[in-house]
Amino acid sequence: MRIGVVGGGFAGLMAAYRMLELGYEVELFEEHGRVGYPPHCTGVVSQETVDGIGRPAKEALEASYEGLIITLDKVKCKLRTREGIAKLDRVKLEEIMLREVSARGVVRLGSKVRRVTPQGSLELAGERKHSYDIVILAEGIQGRLRAQIDLIHNPTTSLGVNIEIPGSSGEKGYFKVGFTPAMNGYTWEVPVSNRLVVGALSVNPGEAVRAAKKLAGDRRRLRVYGGRVIHGPPLPRARNGRVVVIGDAAGVNKPITGGGLWPNTMLVNQWAGYIARGLNVLEAFDRAYSTIYSRLYKQYKLARAFYEAPASERVKLIRFLGSLLEKGLCDRLNGRIGYDSHEELLGIILRDPRLLVKTASLILKNISIIKKIIL
């Protein structure tokens, strides 16, 4: 079986990597002359994601954490996650994966695909048509080729800004994430060896830039990078004929905190697993995508309360969650929730009788907010 992959970002490289392991012929097209540039992602992921990627992620590891410190307005929660958290060098990760793919498949850097058809053909400028049994579209957020096969997607997006500065701060083994009612997004402070990565994300680009600069203060900038982040919803249908869509092009991205490494790793690994068990490649993709879509859409219901609701409702949500943390939710979450598994939050609350009793009046008072997240 011949597979064409469009896009040399993480999602495209991950798919090519696994398809080669299954013994398929893979040809990958990337329009830029190198992968990983320009960098835009902080690279913080769960240990589950590191294990799912395998050796390339372990070689790109920069730092490890036990958990994170979350602030919601003025409420602080020191949260140890179910598994560890890792900070990866995204550029190094993609460069390693590119070498792995190049060793067994065909990689064409500087090759821009201009057209794709549901029948599995690709066209490049001035070249003959390339035909494949399967085409994997991982073209990124713009979705130009995806639109050619009638898969339309208009997700909510924001801008994420990272600034690396000398020194470090915070508690050893933890990094900080902060939400305030005044900001339509959140901030972070991630210590890495002898430097600190501070940043902010907001649906208002100017707000993200200002918040990141405020965290950096007057300290020397070692590096500044960022880019657009998708909050969802994910693409309801991610296949047309022999073409499947993954990565940002399909909105396969964590809706609340952003980041495509976890969901694309889970999607591609499950897809490969179904194939290894004998399923048809396209049927296997549909089944794997259905699973990750369900999880991401549950997360999106919570994310839209942060990014799409009016400011007054966002303020109520943050204060409600902060009150839950103060009344025992922080203790109940410790060691029970995964860093990437935001959709587990309400389930933990609703399945804990002691917490429900303790917070019953608070929950009833905010039932309208809960309904919007659940429904």
VENLIN-V900175 format. One record per pair of residues at least 12 apart in sequence whose C-alpha atoms are under 6 Angstrom apart, sorted by the first residue. I is the first residue (numbers start at 1). GAP is how many residues later the second one is. Records with the same first field share a line. If there is no record, write none. Layout:
I: GAP ; GAP
This chain:
1: 23
2: 23 ; 130 ; 131
3: 23 ; 129 ; 130 ; 131 ; 132
4: 22 ; 23 ; 24 ; 131
5: 23 ; 130 ; 131
6: 22 ; 23 ; 131 ; 132 ; 133
7: 22 ; 23 ; 131 ; 132
8: 22
11: 236 ; 253
12: 126
15: 253
17: 84
26: 79
27: 79 ; 80
28: 79
29: 79 ; 82
30: 79 ; 80 ; 81
31: 79 ; 80 ; 81
32: 78
33: 76 ; 77
36: 55 ; 58
40: 185 ; 186 ; 187
43: 44 ; 45 ; 47
44: 42 ; 43
45: 40 ; 41
46: 39 ; 40 ; 293
47: 37 ; 38
49: 213
56: 37 ; 40
57: 36
60: 28 ; 29 ; 32 ; 33
61: 27
62: 25 ; 26
63: 23 ; 24 ; 129
64: 21 ; 22
65: 19 ; 20 ; 108 ; 109
66: 14 ; 18 ; 107
67: 12 ; 13 ; 14 ; 107
68: 106 ; 107 ; 108
69: 107
70: 107 ; 108
71: 107
72: 107 ; 108 ; 250
73: 107
75: 247
77: 253
79: 255
80: 254 ; 255
81: 254 ; 256 ; 257
82: 253 ; 254 ; 255 ; 256
118: 122 ; 123 ; 124 ; 125
119: 123
120: 12 ; 14 ; 15 ; 122
134: 108 ; 109
135: 108
136: 107 ; 108 ; 109
137: 108
138: 108 ; 109
140: 108 ; 109
141: 107 ; 108
143: 106
155: 77 ; 78
156: 75 ; 76
157: 72 ; 73 ; 74
158: 44 ; 45 ; 70 ; 71
159: 42 ; 43 ; 46 ; 68 ; 69 ; 70
160: 40 ; 41 ; 66 ; 67
161: 38 ; 39 ; 65
162: 36 ; 37 ; 62 ; 63 ; 64
163: 34 ; 35 ; 36 ; 60 ; 61
164: 32 ; 33 ; 57 ; 58 ; 59
165: 30 ; 31 ; 55 ; 56 ; 57
166: 29
167: 27 ; 28 ; 29
168: 23 ; 27 ; 28
175: 14 ; 15
176: 12 ; 13
181: 134
184: 18
185: 16 ; 17
186: 14 ; 15
187: 12 ; 13
199: 13
200: 12
231: 24
232: 19 ; 23 ; 68
233: 67
234: 16 ; 17 ; 18
235: 15 ; 16
255: 45 ; 48
256: 47
267: 21
270: 18
271: 13 ; 14 ; 17
298: 45
299: 43 ; 44
301: 72
302: 71
